[in-house]
């Protein structure tokens, strides 16, 4: 495992449902502290790291979110089974038959979402999906008291998927949970590593945001604080290269380069910004992709609408099977996303940014 793979494993496996990003924030603080002394949190918990230029140069804000989709303990029933509230968008079928970790005052408690044995299911029931409010987590408790007193489980405790980082095939594909958006954080760390000693014309703010999956909340507060001139959000894209998904739904594939979002339900990118990225990719002779999505939603839209409006773009590392225990990403896409964004930041001088901001 090389350095990047170790970093990806650490980020993917760390615990951090929306609102409970502490372990991820610790990793980001540790990694980014190597390159800047100016790191602090805003009142909601987003981690803001500044790479300052002494001049009045424009402020470039780059975001990636620390939270992953997870669950929250709603109540413990008399038999000791855990009922939950979802944090972020899950498919009901992705919740069943999985391994989970609950963070309690006594530490991490392991649990599983049990699935009913097929031996007892009536034929007409077999084709039915189980709605999430019928799903429970089994922690091996004898009863409610055992779960509360001995295991320390309390309503409001966060629950994250449990999934180990793995290699898939032999072409640089990585399986893990929470690529959305730990892959964005990994890109951010590589950017900090490259740019802290290299020339870049701007005041750079690398922001690890909180609570994206439940409404872009950390991006709202941090962009209000920074008041940026330019926004770049780094996300996990929606790969559409597996059975059952069509070009109508998604136009990106893993292994074919970074994706520029041209439409999602939260944001239209700045079109001059899109064109600048196309030019840079051509100069680098790098393949990039585009996606026009009906749904989705990402932090870039909160940057875009902060204060009086900010030219913003969303750049994504294509990912298969988002919001599940096992996502898939490609190393080639990761490396190229890092390279593309570094070259983009170097290009954003005062003149270029003023041009992006003008409507003349
Ligand atoms: Co995301």
Boltz pocket constraint, residues with backbone or C-beta under 6 A from the ligand:
constraints:
  - pocket:
      binder: B
      contacts: [[A, 65], [A, 180], [A, 181], [A, 212], [A, 235], [A, 236], [A, 297], [A, 298]]
      max_distance: 6.0
